[in-house]
Amino acid sequence: MGRYVFSRFAQALVVIIIVSIIVFLIMYLVPGDAVTVLAGPDPTPELVEALRVMLGLDQPLPVQYGKWAIAAMQGDLGTSPIIGRPVSELIWSRLPATLELAVAAILVASVFGILVGVVAAQRQGTWVDATITAINSFVLSVPNFWFGILGILCFAVWLGWLPSGGRKLWSDGPLLALSYLIMPAIALALDSIAMIARLVRASLLDELSRDYVTVARAKGVGQSRLMRRHIARNAAIPVLTVLGLRFGQMLGGAVLIEAVFNWPGLGRLTVEAIKNRDIVLVQGTLMYFIVIYMTVNLLIDLSYGLFDPRVRSSVGGKV
Amino acid sequence: MPDGAHAAVLVADDLSVSFQTSSGLRHVVDGVSFAIAPGEQVAIVGESGSGKSVSTLATLGLLPPSARISAKKVELNGEPLLRAAEARLAELRGTEISMVFQNPMTSLNPTMTIGRQVSEAVAVHDPSVGRSALNTLAKRLLEEVGVPNPELRVTQFPHEFSGGMRQRAVIAMALAGEPGIIIADEPTTALDVTVQAQIVEVIRDLQELRNVATVVITHDLGLVAELAERVLVMYAGRIVEETPVADLFDRPAHPYTRALLQSRPSTRGRHGRLATIPGLPPASADAVPGCPFHPRCEYATDTCKTESPALTRFEPGRASACHRYRDVLNLEPRGATERPICAAPREPGDVVLKIDGLTKRFGAVRAINGIDLELRRGETLGLAGESGCGKSTLARLAVGLLRPTSGRVEVGGREISSLKGRALRDARSGIQMVFQDPTSSLDRRMTIRKIIAEPMEIAGFKAPQIETRISELIGAVGLAGHFLDCRPSELSGGQRQRVGIARALALDPKVLLLDEPTSALDVSVQAQVVNLLEDLRRESDAGHLFVTHDLGVLRHVSDRIAVMYLGRLVEIGRCEEVFASPRHPYTRALIASNPAEHPKYKSSEKFVATGSPPDPANIPSGCGFRLRCPLADDSCAADIPNLEPVSDTGHRVACHYRTDLNRLNALATRSCEITES
């Protein structure tokens, strides 16, 4: 197991290094940089040159990358020349909002996704199953933010039950904070619910058709024990994978949902950075996103062992 | 109502099952009645689709919801089952009746320990039994079915068990609730021959030691001979014959039973052509008016076409559903006199396939460990061995699909193991392969014409030439021309295998490599394909390398046989000689493990090799078989025995004890009886 963890960790590290080079380079391929913004319209060549030296843009690319990477490893992602504050501090300040939204959304998605999936599988072929499948397809084909706007219209504008946007801290009162959180969390979770419900249904039906299920029934295992003791664990793996991937994405910030609900998370920070051509900040948020995503992925891979004993014993040798 | 129903454990009366399919209602079981007495050993025998599994699954309520079941009565210990609530059925399952299924690789839950799965039948029915009591029970049961080191084994997961050990665990599981009846559905079919023999012993032990009724469902008449006192033969959803086991083999009372017996190749001597049953079983039990077997029956009269025969009792314990059962009973039994042994091996021709010092490794796995082999024109060399012995790897190396780690392969005098690209493609046309599964080895989107034409197109034949050759080939494999425009899904398994053979013959190869070509087929269809291959070889003069685990087929088709174990040949020689006097303990184990062909040969003293073949990634020193061999000593661990001649006819054996007949005969193989008879 130790060797497996190590090799997966090494793989993740290689990916992060490669992606960091791409992230670093890509910003130089995009026309326009921070200098263009800082120098204002019609700058003198001297001002441009001075700004370039100040930002270190006159040095060869590998040197720039090296400096940037070493600093990044120490948690120093540079200072945003536009906002004038360290990037890590900016990310840190937005992280609680993003984390709160992501955790809430993934909880909603897993609870409802699994519930709906189980119901659909148990009623396979009936009108319940057909209705669920139709609703799932609809939800998956409509973008999340549309539901967000619809939600604001219904619950904020017409009914006035919930605030239309913004965020309140839990220290301001849990109920108040929750009233701000609930709509963006559900809007963000909707397509995940649909996707997980589909997956749970397929996964359960797949397991139900296996020989070991007939064997278990033949020795007198009843329906509920069959589901709990035999099927759940086997059906969990694909569901777990998708849940993890979704959570990884949500931790990077939900750009559109945050925009619709005016949620002060990382998604909006990234959008603003791109709008301002704030290269340093864009690089920083992208790197944060990649590291988080890889970490979540790694954790999912390692958790397979908890569910499947074959993974536990085979990971010693081969990768 | 069958006799003794009053004291029966399991009774079914007029049981019918049909399934709702997209093409209408399909009748699978049609008015079946049986009664299993306490402690009785019953076998239900039939080919695939005969309804043998469905009728038993129906009694336990284990069929999918699409099944429609009707019966006058289904009772377990006098309790009606048909309209019982699911909860009541669950209570009965595992405690009063339990099942053993065919494939031990899939019938265990991969995420639960063996111990828990074994004791679960008790755990679900009696929640008061504590965890340690369950654990003790699991250990005791595993020990009873011969799983060594149960203390450790109960904590392991299914993937840590070999196939044979898993099937033992499945049997232990079925015993846990101490049921009065165990139904075993093809319990040995998915296992290797030597492991099969071990499982037969386990089942026989529980038949003797526990007062439990057993119902063995199988297509294998050998298993019937080994495990049953009373036999029900099923065809097209009906019981066509009911009989004590000895009479089944000596005086069958239904033409179908008789035909099944005759289409079986024998390991006890080589006869002429196998008898075949023409045609195919009907798709639905009600598809044929009159007797469902009449279109395939050589004794059918006009009455058979219109009147469906009832299962008629004509002697105590014997019944037949045939209008002419008296005539059938009086038919000559099959005997050696009727079918002369065709022994004389053909004149040896040129060497068409030469394998020299061949080895193949996949990382740490040593699949082939030095094989020398020659195949001559017009000869059939049978290659026997269990799964993992490297026989399929050898076949792939021979056709150039894999590159050897060392050694060479020559086809028609041309070395192919080092060729590349175009040269390899050209050379490959000299050696063609027929695969085990005719369904997955044919592209289902292509027509039969296209499938047979493809190798010729690649080889650059002209269109008119291809067209002529296709009609020759389709005739040669015994298919009508109209099949050419069909797709594989419209053909039966046997017909598909004929197409596979036609494709392989298209380029007139010097060597035909047959990788288990009959294993996926039913007995009666298997006989047709075996006969076809015999005819083809006589006509085409190609050399056949016939890979199979089925010793009956092997003995029937081979001039010479080679036995493989862990990537080496352990014995090779003329077929009759090897069967009459096998000199390697492994060969003896293989022959002895083959199920008896008649209950009178069933013996509890036969030599059953223990354990299963070692992992090819972790081969023991010296002789690969020594860990399973009762003769093994220090010299077997020290060096690897070479293939040494034991006669001047080319019989060679890789065993230090090849000439020590006293010790070899003490292993008690049944092959010794063959020499005398």
Interface residues (C-beta under 8 A of the other chain):
Chain A: R210 D211 Y212 T214 V215 A216 R217 A218 K219 G220 V221 G222 Q223 R225 R229 H230 R233 N234 F307 D308 P309 R310 S313
Chain B: L60 L62 E86 A87 A90 E91 L92 R93 G94 T95 S98 M99 F101 N103 T106 S107 L108 N109 P110 T111 M112 E120 A121 V124 H125 F157 H159 E160 V170 M173 A174 A176 G177
